[in-house]
Amino acid sequence: MKTSLGTGLGEIGRRSPRRALAAFSLTEVTVGLGIIGTCVAALFSGFTTGFFTIKMSRENLRATQILLQKAEAIRLQSWDQILNPTNIPTVFIDRYDPNSTSSPGTIYTGSILITNCPITSSYSNNLRMVQISVNWQTGSLDRSRTYTTYVARNGLQVYIY
């Protein structure tokens, strides 16, 4: 006795010849390709976003390095050199990779501002506030970082020199 439940199986465990020759319909193929295409587009979008995020992170790290490099150079100056306005340049340009001559990468422009310390105490004349700013561009995004520190007359430079 043969029983059919509409599964395409004539006898138990055997497919009917008509069902064995059948292939996917055009609608099934179109839906499958649409799903695969969406997955591939999402994958490449993820790659693009990931690479851009890594680039922004590296450029941000380089900007932080430039800020600290300038701050440490100022901290090593003597008090008279810090007070001399011609000794420390007020603007500077640095590159992502300063050692590369063929493609230095992102260009960082910066400024250094040395002013009186904004505190009211007896030693305020022995302090200077140093504000260092760096600007650069990632793609079409304008980016900037600012670092503010204080330098004292009897600070680090006294112990080194």
Residue frames relative to the residue before (quaternion, step in Angstrom):
aa qw qx qy qz dx dy dz
M 1.0000 0.0000 0.0000 0.0000 0.00 0.00 0.00
K 0.2293 -0.7760 0.5778 0.1070 3.56 -0.87 1.00
T 0.0903 -0.7848 0.6126 0.0252 3.49 -0.95 0.94
S 0.0962 -0.7935 0.5998 0.0366 3.57 -0.93 0.86
L 0.1646 -0.7954 0.5794 0.0675 3.53 -0.84 1.02
G 0.6016 -0.5842 0.3524 0.4155 3.60 1.22 0.26
T 0.5085 0.6555 -0.4247 0.3625 3.58 1.18 0.35
G 0.5539 -0.6010 0.4041 0.4107 3.56 1.22 -0.12
L 0.5914 0.5422 -0.3774 0.4624 3.56 1.26 0.06
G 0.3244 -0.7499 0.5456 0.1862 3.58 -0.65 1.10
E 0.7678 0.0798 -0.0247 0.6353 3.51 0.65 -1.09
I 0.6457 -0.5252 0.3662 0.4162 3.52 -1.15 0.40
G 0.8317 0.1934 -0.1693 0.4921 3.55 -0.80 1.12
R 0.7267 0.3682 -0.2505 0.5231 3.61 1.19 -0.10
R 0.3666 -0.7206 0.5449 0.2223 3.55 -0.98 0.85
S 0.5041 -0.6191 0.4967 0.3404 3.49 -1.18 0.52
P 0.6121 -0.5762 0.3829 0.3830 3.62 -1.02 0.60
R 0.6316 0.5367 -0.3443 0.4411 3.59 1.01 -0.70
R 0.6867 0.4679 -0.2838 0.4785 3.61 0.91 -0.85
A 0.6274 0.5467 -0.3395 0.4385 3.64 1.02 -0.66
L 0.7030 0.4457 -0.2660 0.4862 3.58 1.07 -0.61
A 0.5418 0.6377 -0.4008 0.3731 3.58 1.20 -0.30
A 0.2068 -0.7600 0.6061 0.1110 3.60 -1.15 0.71
F 0.6827 -0.4355 0.3529 0.4688 3.57 -1.30 -0.16
S 0.4500 -0.6709 0.5123 0.2914 3.54 -1.07 0.66
L 0.6748 -0.4981 0.3624 0.4063 3.57 -1.28 0.33
T 0.6279 0.5374 -0.3317 0.4550 3.58 1.06 -0.71
E 0.6599 0.5048 -0.3092 0.4626 3.59 0.93 -0.84
V 0.6493 0.5069 -0.3131 0.4727 3.58 0.98 -0.82
T 0.6553 0.5149 -0.3138 0.4550 3.59 0.94 -0.86
V 0.6582 0.4877 -0.3111 0.4818 3.60 0.92 -0.84
G 0.6486 0.5251 -0.3150 0.4521 3.61 0.93 -0.83
L 0.6785 0.4741 -0.2899 0.4804 3.58 0.93 -0.89
G 0.6128 0.5416 -0.3498 0.4569 3.58 1.10 -0.64
I 0.6559 0.4963 -0.3084 0.4779 3.57 0.98 -0.83
I 0.6557 0.4984 -0.3111 0.4741 3.60 0.92 -0.85
G 0.6512 0.5184 -0.3147 0.4562 3.60 0.95 -0.84
T 0.6438 0.5119 -0.3172 0.4722 3.58 0.99 -0.80
C 0.6542 0.5088 -0.3108 0.4653 3.60 0.97 -0.83
V 0.6590 0.4952 -0.3122 0.4723 3.61 0.94 -0.82
A 0.6449 0.5099 -0.3259 0.4668 3.60 0.96 -0.81
A 0.6527 0.4989 -0.3165 0.4742 3.61 0.98 -0.79
L 0.6298 0.5377 -0.3315 0.4521 3.58 1.02 -0.76
F 0.7004 0.4504 -0.2766 0.4797 3.61 0.84 -0.93
S 0.6043 0.5345 -0.3551 0.4723 3.58 1.10 -0.60
G 0.6409 0.5177 -0.3139 0.4720 3.57 1.03 -0.75
F 0.6271 0.5235 -0.3332 0.4708 3.59 1.02 -0.78
T 0.6676 0.5093 -0.3030 0.4507 3.58 0.87 -0.97
T 0.6690 0.4908 -0.2980 0.4720 3.57 0.90 -0.91
G 0.6525 0.5251 -0.3116 0.4488 3.58 0.96 -0.83
F 0.6741 0.4841 -0.3005 0.4701 3.58 0.89 -0.90
F 0.6474 0.5103 -0.3250 0.4635 3.61 1.00 -0.77
T 0.6419 0.5188 -0.3203 0.4650 3.59 1.02 -0.78
I 0.6440 0.5075 -0.3190 0.4754 3.59 0.99 -0.79
K 0.6389 0.5214 -0.3277 0.4610 3.60 0.98 -0.81
M 0.6593 0.5003 -0.3102 0.4678 3.60 0.94 -0.87
S 0.6487 0.5218 -0.3155 0.4553 3.57 0.98 -0.82
R 0.6633 0.4985 -0.3068 0.4663 3.60 0.94 -0.83
E 0.6649 0.4906 -0.3084 0.4714 3.58 0.96 -0.82
N 0.6285 0.5232 -0.3320 0.4701 3.58 1.06 -0.71
L 0.6433 0.5140 -0.3176 0.4703 3.58 1.00 -0.80
R 0.6475 0.5059 -0.3193 0.4721 3.60 0.98 -0.81
A 0.6268 0.5238 -0.3417 0.4647 3.62 1.01 -0.73
T 0.6413 0.5117 -0.3210 0.4731 3.57 1.01 -0.78
Q 0.6304 0.5289 -0.3281 0.4640 3.58 1.03 -0.75
I 0.6482 0.5110 -0.3153 0.4683 3.58 0.97 -0.85
L 0.6411 0.5263 -0.3253 0.4541 3.60 0.93 -0.87
L 0.7042 0.4564 -0.2746 0.4695 3.57 0.84 -0.93
Q 0.6003 0.5549 -0.3572 0.4518 3.59 1.07 -0.68
K 0.6834 0.4733 -0.2847 0.4774 3.59 0.88 -0.90
A 0.6518 0.5173 -0.3204 0.4526 3.58 0.97 -0.82
E 0.6764 0.4786 -0.3012 0.4719 3.59 0.90 -0.83
A 0.6164 0.5296 -0.3521 0.4643 3.60 1.06 -0.65
I 0.6607 0.4889 -0.3108 0.4773 3.59 1.00 -0.76
R 0.6433 0.5336 -0.3286 0.4398 3.59 0.97 -0.78
L 0.6836 0.4787 -0.2874 0.4701 3.58 1.12 -0.54
Q 0.5159 0.6213 -0.4248 0.4091 3.60 1.25 -0.05
S 0.4944 -0.6185 0.5044 0.3443 3.54 -1.17 0.51
W 0.6769 -0.5014 0.3432 0.4155 3.57 -1.25 0.37
D 0.6509 0.5093 -0.3195 0.4635 3.60 0.99 -0.78
Q 0.6426 0.5103 -0.3260 0.4694 3.59 1.04 -0.71
I 0.6385 0.5182 -0.3275 0.4653 3.58 1.04 -0.71
L 0.6930 0.4716 -0.2827 0.4662 3.59 0.96 -0.78
N 0.6024 0.5486 -0.3597 0.4547 3.60 1.21 -0.41
P 0.3510 -0.7854 0.4658 0.2073 3.63 -0.43 1.15
T 0.6725 0.4919 -0.3128 0.4560 3.62 1.16 -0.36
N 0.5685 0.6328 -0.3756 0.3678 3.60 1.21 -0.29
I 0.7702 0.2510 -0.1319 0.5713 3.60 0.95 -0.87
P 0.3929 -0.7307 0.4967 0.2550 3.62 -0.61 1.06
T 0.4242 -0.7239 0.4886 0.2393 3.57 -1.00 0.81
V 0.7654 0.1892 -0.1392 0.5991 3.61 1.19 -0.40
F 0.0086 -0.7934 0.6085 -0.0128 3.56 -1.16 0.60
I 0.2123 -0.7302 0.6339 0.1407 3.52 -1.36 0.37
D 0.0121 0.7789 -0.6262 0.0316 3.54 -0.95 0.92
R 0.3352 -0.7484 0.5431 0.1807 3.56 -1.24 0.41
Y 0.6506 -0.5133 0.3866 0.4047 3.55 -1.27 0.38
D 0.7813 0.0706 -0.0246 0.6197 3.55 0.95 -0.92
P 0.1937 -0.8347 0.5026 0.1144 3.62 0.05 1.22
N 0.6525 0.5294 -0.3232 0.4354 3.62 1.15 -0.40
S 0.6255 0.5335 -0.3442 0.4534 3.60 1.20 -0.33
T 0.2601 -0.7782 0.5528 0.1453 3.56 -0.81 0.99
S 0.6814 0.5041 -0.3019 0.4364 3.59 1.06 -0.65
S 0.8056 -0.0461 0.0294 0.5899 3.63 0.90 -0.79
P 0.1592 -0.8402 0.5132 0.0734 3.60 0.05 1.27
G 0.4756 -0.6962 0.4308 0.3217 3.62 1.20 -0.23
T 0.8331 -0.1971 0.1675 0.4890 3.51 -1.23 -0.63
I 0.2783 -0.7461 0.5848 0.1545 3.56 -1.05 0.83
Y 0.1776 -0.7772 0.6006 0.0609 3.54 -0.85 1.07
T 0.1079 -0.7623 0.6350 0.0632 3.57 -0.90 0.95
G 0.0077 -0.8349 0.5490 -0.0382 3.53 -0.94 0.85
S 0.1998 -0.7565 0.6087 0.1314 3.49 -1.34 0.19
I 0.1970 -0.7483 0.6250 0.1033 3.52 -1.25 0.64
L 0.0446 -0.7930 0.6072 -0.0210 3.54 -0.80 1.07
I 0.0705 -0.7873 0.6125 0.0064 3.57 -0.69 1.15
T 0.0552 0.8064 -0.5805 0.0982 3.56 -0.59 1.19
N 0.6549 -0.4560 0.4024 0.4486 3.53 -1.35 0.04
C 0.5423 -0.6277 0.4569 0.3212 3.53 -1.13 0.69
P 0.3819 -0.7637 0.4727 0.2180 3.63 -0.77 0.94
I 0.4876 0.6216 -0.4751 0.3874 3.58 0.81 0.95
T 0.2889 -0.7392 0.5791 0.1866 3.56 -1.19 0.48
S 0.3785 0.6783 -0.5492 0.3083 3.52 -0.12 1.32
S 0.7086 -0.4822 0.3088 0.4123 3.55 -1.27 0.21
Y 0.7413 0.3954 -0.2281 0.4920 3.63 1.09 -0.57
S 0.3472 0.7683 -0.4864 0.2293 3.61 1.17 0.26
N 0.6234 0.5325 -0.3532 0.4506 3.62 1.15 -0.45
N 0.6745 0.4714 -0.2872 0.4903 3.58 1.25 -0.28
L 0.6683 0.4437 -0.2967 0.5182 3.59 1.27 0.27
R 0.0760 -0.7533 0.6498 0.0679 3.53 -1.24 0.59
M 0.3189 -0.7185 0.5844 0.2013 3.53 -1.11 0.75
V 0.1350 -0.7821 0.6067 0.0448 3.56 -0.87 1.04
Q 0.0446 -0.7888 0.6130 -0.0042 3.55 -0.77 1.08
I 0.0757 -0.7972 0.5989 -0.0113 3.55 -0.65 1.20
S 0.0662 -0.8011 0.5948 -0.0039 3.57 -0.82 1.05
V 0.0910 -0.7730 0.6267 0.0378 3.55 -1.10 0.78
N 0.0809 -0.7828 0.6167 0.0163 3.57 -0.98 0.94
W 0.1191 0.7692 -0.6228 0.0791 3.57 -1.11 0.72
Q 0.3649 -0.7263 0.5458 0.2037 3.53 -1.32 0.18
T 0.1252 -0.7547 0.6414 0.0581 3.56 -0.95 0.98
G 0.7948 -0.0642 0.0013 0.6034 3.55 -0.27 1.23
S 0.7493 -0.3010 0.2446 0.5367 3.59 -0.52 -1.17
L 0.5376 0.6240 -0.3991 0.4030 3.61 1.29 0.15
D 0.2876 -0.7232 0.6017 0.1796 3.57 -0.90 0.96
R 0.0689 -0.8091 0.5834 -0.0123 3.56 -0.75 1.07
S 0.0168 0.7984 -0.6016 0.0171 3.59 -1.15 0.54
R 0.0973 -0.7523 0.6493 0.0545 3.51 -1.32 0.55
T 0.1069 -0.7839 0.6100 0.0445 3.56 -1.09 0.72
Y 0.0961 -0.7789 0.6195 0.0172 3.53 -1.05 0.88
T 0.0749 -0.7953 0.6015 0.0115 3.55 -0.83 1.02
T 0.0746 0.7818 -0.6138 0.0811 3.55 -0.93 0.95
Y 0.3728 -0.7043 0.5573 0.2332 3.54 -1.33 0.19
V 0.1650 -0.7555 0.6277 0.0897 3.53 -1.17 0.71
A 0.2192 -0.7923 0.5620 0.0917 3.56 -0.88 1.02
R 0.6189 -0.5515 0.4126 0.3776 3.55 -1.19 0.58
N 0.7770 0.2433 -0.1315 0.5654 3.60 0.91 -0.83
G 0.2847 0.7974 -0.4819 0.2258 3.54 0.89 0.94
L 0.8578 -0.1592 0.1269 0.4719 3.53 -1.20 -0.65
Q 0.6440 0.5642 -0.3286 0.3987 3.58 0.97 -0.84
V 0.5801 0.5831 -0.3770 0.4257 3.61 1.15 -0.50
Y 0.7030 0.4715 -0.2645 0.4620 3.58 1.00 -0.79
I 0.6779 0.4887 -0.2910 0.4659 3.58 1.13 -0.55
Y 0.7808 0.3122 -0.1744 0.5124 3.60 0.88 -0.86
